[in-house]
Amino acid sequence: MSVPLPPDAATAIRSYLRAADRILPGGIIACAVTGSIALGAYRPGRSDIDLVAVIADEWLDRPDLIRRLRLLHLSQVPRLVVGAARGRGVSACCNTVFIAESEVSRPVTEIRPIASHTGEIFDSHGAFDVNPVIWKELVDGGITVRGRPIAAWGLDAQPEALRPWVRTNLREYWTPLAAQLRDRPRRTPRTLFHRLLTSPRGLSAGTVAWCVLGPARMHRTLATGEIIGKEAAGRHGLDAFPQHAPITEVALAKVRGARIPSAPSRAQWRALTASAMEDMITASLG
């Protein structure tokens, strides 16, 4: 490792790779850390541990590959359960995207991910985090935990695709999410996050942080080309969208592990979050 990892993250990653070596012997030949750790924004007990794992080509024709990757995901369940019980969500475990050895140097938008898992979700068909944003994080600050240094991976982050990708993400993910907050749909959602989003008890501070700081990060990236963490996104939101300071302060308090402000009241969080998202998205796409 060229850069020391946070101690709790290093422990979690070592445990994860040991499980991988039992379940897929010789399967993961390279692995690197991205996300908040690569951005220098990691907060123990609150930040995710995001990995990109390279699978040896000799494993690609194995009919049991996906089953074994599912088992690797299930090895994270104890950490996930303990983390959830302590209010840490998925920060207690590793969230991983798997790509083939022969795909590593392809332009990122042309890579065909093998699978991925995030929290309680396993995707056997793809990986959202194989995109120009995550690849830029890898190139700029990723940390190798197995295999060759990232500089030797031959990554093509397609910097020319970064802003178009962010705009598409705003239109296809964040805009419908803001509309969902406004509409508060009655149908039963399929994921834990959407259950939180539509809870009759109102939004949690963690959901506010996700919904407010995501568009703020996108706004900053479109303006400067820079990828920033959640806390930096909150500070950017306060500067660029001061009219939404009350709900942004709620999001920042959650990210920092600080006391949640008493104002605005929780009853107001849904409307204020939707309004902040809509203004940030409009400013970004305008």
N, C-alpha and C positions, 0 to 999 in steps of 0.2 A: 504494500500500500504506500503510495507516494505521499499521501496526506493523512494524518491521524483521523480516525473516525471518532465521533462521540462514543464514549464507553458503552452506553446502553445499546446503541445501534450496532456497534461492533459485535457485541454479545449475541444480539438477535440474528445478525447476518451469519456469524459462525455456526450457530445452531441450525439455521436454514440450509446452509451449504452442506453441513454434515447429513442432514435429512436427505438432501438431493443426491449425495453420493451413495446413500443406502438404496434409494428408490430408483435412481438412474445412474448406475455405475459408469463413470466416464462420460456421462451425458453432457454436463455443463462444463464446457472447456474455457469459458471466459465469462466474467461477470463484472458489472460496474454499477456504482451508485449514482443516481441522479436526484432530481427533486430538490427538496429544501436543503439537504446536505450539500449537494453540488453548488447551491446558491449561497451557502454560508448562512442560511436562515433557520437551521434546525433548532428545535426546542425539545429537549428530552421530555418524554411522556405526552407530548402534544402533536409533534410532527410525524408525518408518514415516513416510512423507510422504503424508498422506491428503487427498484433494481431493473437492469436490463441484462438478461442471461442469454448466452450464445450456446445453442445446442449443436453438438457434433453432427456432421452430415450423415455419419454412419447410423445414427438413430432415426433418421427421417422416414425410413421404410419400415420401421418397427410397428406392427399393428397395435402394440400396447403402449405406444408413446403417450397418447392423450390420457389414457387411464393412469399411467404413472405420474403425469403432471397433475392430474386431479388428486392423486394420493399425496403429492408434495404440497399442494394447496391445503389439503385436510390436515397435514402436519402442523399447520399454523393455527388450527382451531383453538387449542388450549390457550395460546397467547391472545388470540382474538377475544375469547370469552373473558379471560382475566382482565384484559384491557378495557373491555366494555363495562365490566363490573366496577372498574375504577374510574369510569368516565372518560377514558382515553380513546374510545372508538378504535379505528384501525391502526392507530399509531403504534400499537404494541407488536405488530407483525410486519412481515415483508410483503410488499406489493410488487409483482414481477411480470415483465413481459418477456416472452421467449421468441427468439429469432434464430434462423438457421445459420450455421457457419458460412455457407456459400452466399448468404444474402447480406452479410454485414456491410460490405462496401458499396452496395447499391444505393442510388438516391433514396432518401428516406421515404418519399411518397410512393416508391415502387416496391418497397419491401413487403413481403407477404408474411405477416406474423404467424407463428405457429399457434400460440394461445397466450392467455394472460390470466392473472387473478388479482383482485383488489378487494380487501376485506372479505366479506362472505361470498363474493361473486367470482365464479370461474367462467371464463369465456373460451370455449374450445374452438372458436373460429377466427379470432383476431385479437387486436390489442389497440386501444385508443392511444396509448402513450408512444406508439411508433409514429411520430409526427415531427415537423420541423422545430417546434418549441422544445420538446424533450431532447432532440438531437443537438440543438444549440446548447442546452444545459450540459449535455455530455461533453461536447467539444470544448466548452469554455471552462467547466469546473468539475466534470465527472471524476469519480475516484474509482480506480481499478481495485477490485477485491479478489480477482482470480484472472490469470492469463496475462497477456501482453498489456503494456500501458495503452491507454485509450488513443494516444497519438499514433500508435501502430495499427489501430483497427481499420484505418482507411475510411472513416465515416464521411458520408456526403450529406450534410445537414440541409442542403438546398436553401441557402439564405434568401434567394430570390423568391422562394415560396412561403417564407415566414409570414409576411403581412397578409397575403391572400388567404392563407390557412386560418389565421386569426379572425379575419372578417367572416369567413365561412362558419367558423366555430361560434362566433357571436350570433349569427343569423340562425343557425340550425340547433344550437343547444341553449344558449343563454336567453335569447328572445322568447322561445316557447316556455322556458322556466319562469321568466318574469310574468308571462301571461297566465301561467298556472297559479302563481301566487295570487294574482288578481282574481282569477275565476274560482279558486279553491274547489277543485273538482270533487264530486261525491263518490266516484267509482273507487274500488279498492286498488291501490297502487301495488306494483309488483316488487319493489325493492325497499330495503330498510330506509334509504334516503328519502324516497317519495312518501313513505309512511310518516316520516318526520315532517316533511314539507306540508302534508295535509292533515296533520294531527289536530283534532278538535281543541286540544289544549293550547294551540298556538305554536309559533316557531320556537325552537330552542336557540340559544346563543350560538351554538355550533352551526346551525343551519343558516342563521343570519350571516355569520362569518363567511361561509362558503358562497352564498348568493351575492353578497356585497363586494367581497374582495376579488372574486373571479373576474367580473367585468372591469374592476379597477386595474387589475393586472393586464388585461387585454388592452385597455385604453393606453396604458403606459407603453406597452410593446409596440402598438401602432404608431405612437408618437415618436418613440426613440429607437426602436429596434431592440431594446433591452428586455431581458427576462428577469423579473423580480419576484421575491417571496411574498408571503401573505402580509407580514407586518409592514414591509416597504410599500405594498399595495395600499394598505390602510393609510399610511402617511401621504401617499400620492392622492388618494381619494379625498383626504381632508384639504389638501392644497387645491386640487382641481375642481372639486365639487363641495365647497364649504356649506352649501345649503343642506347637504345630507350629513353634516357632522354628527348629529345625535345618534343616528343608527350606525354610522361608521365607527363611532367610539365604542358601541356595543361589540361590534365585530373585532375591533382591536383588543378590547379587554379579554375576549375569549381567546384570541391567539396568544396574548401575553400571559394568560393564566392569572389575570388581575380580577379584582372585584367588578362584577357587571354593574354599570351605572343604574341608578334607580329611575332615571328618566332618560329616554321615554319609557312609558310603561310597556309591559310585555304585550298588552292588548293592541298596542300601536305598531308592533314590530312588523307584522305582515305587510301592512300598507306602506310603511316607510321603506321597507326593504324593496318592495316592488317598484316604488317610485325612484329610489336610488339606482336600481338596476336599469330601469328604462332610460333615465337621463344619461347614464354612462354609456349604454349601448348606442343611443341616438348620437351622442357626441363622437363616439368611435367610428360609426358608419356614415356619419354625415359628410 
